[in-house]
Amino acid sequence: MKILTLVLVCSLSLTACGQQTKNNQNTEKSKKENKIQDETILKPVKALIEAMKAENAKLIRAQFAKTANQAYGADGIMKTAEETKK
């Protein structure tokens, strides 16, 4: 009975130690994923926001692909700047 109790305590201790290491690895992986997300998604968005705050049309356009196009009208026709302001 004593041997069974000793084996049970040892196995629980080893399991607990192994799980702690796994949690640390998940935290590091999460930090790396957040850094990648910040570089690939947030950086261009932040650059666009800064360009808009500075009201720099040339810099705003530079944030988009040269072939990008978007029609903002309900009928699919591009609106003029004056129509967009309304």
Helices and strands as residue ranges (DSSP letters): H 2-37, I 38-42, H 43-53, H 57-62, H 81-85
